[in-house]
């Protein structure tokens, strides 16, 4: 999930967005997935436009 997010957004991130991304890399995968799927609320410090991008899940590829 995080890899797909990076593939989609990393090249266009500004410094603040990149800082957010670096912060989320420090979080547990299970927590990131829970936030992305709306099962848990993310911490206040991670909320905002970048979390909205994560929650959109439009960057996830499903090979069938």
C-alpha positions as YAML, in Angstrom:
chain: A
units: angstrom
residues:
- id: 1
  name: UNK
  ca: [0.00, 0.00, 0.00]
- id: 2
  name: UNK
  ca: [2.69, 2.48, 1.00]
- id: 3
  name: UNK
  ca: [4.76, 1.51, -2.03]
- id: 4
  name: UNK
  ca: [1.85, 2.14, -4.38]
- id: 5
  name: UNK
  ca: [1.21, 5.47, -2.69]
- id: 6
  name: UNK
  ca: [4.87, 6.41, -3.17]
- id: 7
  name: UNK
  ca: [4.82, 5.31, -6.82]
- id: 8
  name: UNK
  ca: [1.78, 7.53, -7.44]
- id: 9
  name: UNK
  ca: [2.68, 10.65, -5.44]
- id: 10
  name: UNK
  ca: [6.38, 10.80, -4.51]
- id: 11
  name: UNK
  ca: [7.58, 12.59, -7.64]
- id: 12
  name: UNK
  ca: [5.13, 15.46, -7.12]
- id: 13
  name: UNK
  ca: [5.45, 15.91, -3.35]
- id: 14
  name: UNK
  ca: [6.64, 19.23, -2.01]
- id: 15
  name: UNK
  ca: [8.83, 19.41, 1.12]
- id: 16
  name: UNK
  ca: [5.89, 19.43, 3.56]
- id: 17
  name: UNK
  ca: [4.21, 16.49, 1.82]
- id: 18
  name: UNK
  ca: [7.48, 14.58, 1.79]
- id: 19
  name: UNK
  ca: [7.84, 15.27, 5.52]
- id: 20
  name: UNK
  ca: [4.36, 13.79, 6.06]
- id: 21
  name: UNK
  ca: [5.33, 10.76, 4.00]
- id: 22
  name: UNK
  ca: [8.51, 10.24, 6.03]
- id: 23
  name: UNK
  ca: [6.41, 10.44, 9.20]
- id: 24
  name: UNK
  ca: [3.96, 7.83, 8.01]
- id: 25
  name: UNK
  ca: [6.83, 5.47, 7.21]
- id: 26
  name: UNK
  ca: [7.51, 5.35, 10.95]
- id: 27
  name: UNK
  ca: [4.01, 4.00, 11.64]
- id: 28
  name: UNK
  ca: [2.97, 0.35, 11.82]
- id: 29
  name: UNK
  ca: [1.62, -1.13, 8.57]
- id: 30
  name: UNK
  ca: [-1.50, -2.38, 10.32]
- id: 31
  name: UNK
  ca: [-2.28, 1.16, 11.51]
- id: 32
  name: UNK
  ca: [-1.73, 2.66, 8.07]
- id: 33
  name: UNK
  ca: [-4.10, 0.10, 6.56]
- id: 34
  name: UNK
  ca: [-6.72, 0.75, 9.26]
- id: 35
  name: UNK
  ca: [-6.60, 4.48, 8.51]
- id: 36
  name: UNK
  ca: [-6.75, 3.90, 4.74]
- id: 37
  name: UNK
  ca: [-9.76, 1.58, 5.08]
- id: 38
  name: UNK
  ca: [-11.51, 3.89, 7.55]
- id: 39
  name: UNK
  ca: [-11.44, 1.36, 10.38]
- id: 40
  name: UNK
  ca: [-9.55, 3.73, 12.69]
- id: 41
  name: UNK
  ca: [-9.06, 7.48, 12.80]
- id: 42
  name: UNK
  ca: [-5.50, 8.58, 12.10]
- id: 43
  name: UNK
  ca: [-3.65, 10.69, 14.66]
- id: 44
  name: UNK
  ca: [-4.40, 14.40, 14.36]
- id: 45
  name: UNK
  ca: [-0.84, 15.14, 13.22]
- id: 46
  name: UNK
  ca: [-1.32, 12.95, 10.13]
- id: 47
  name: UNK
  ca: [-4.76, 14.20, 9.10]
- id: 48
  name: UNK
  ca: [-5.20, 16.46, 6.11]
- id: 49
  name: UNK
  ca: [-4.84, 16.39, 2.32]
- id: 50
  name: UNK
  ca: [-2.14, 13.73, 2.28]
- id: 51
  name: UNK
  ca: [-4.22, 11.39, 4.45]
- id: 52
  name: UNK
  ca: [-7.12, 12.07, 2.09]
- id: 53
  name: UNK
  ca: [-4.89, 10.86, -0.76]
- id: 54
  name: UNK
  ca: [-4.00, 7.74, 1.20]
- id: 55
  name: UNK
  ca: [-7.66, 7.00, 1.95]
- id: 56
  name: UNK
  ca: [-8.64, 7.40, -1.72]
- id: 57
  name: UNK
  ca: [-6.86, 4.09, -2.50]
- id: 58
  name: UNK
  ca: [-6.86, 5.01, -6.20]
- id: 59
  name: UNK
  ca: [-3.17, 4.17, -6.36]
- id: 60
  name: UNK
  ca: [-3.59, 0.49, -5.40]
- id: 61
  name: UNK
  ca: [-3.07, -1.93, -8.28]
- id: 62
  name: UNK
  ca: [-4.86, -5.24, -8.24]
- id: 63
  name: UNK
  ca: [-3.49, -7.82, -10.68]
- id: 64
  name: UNK
  ca: [-5.96, -10.51, -11.65]
...
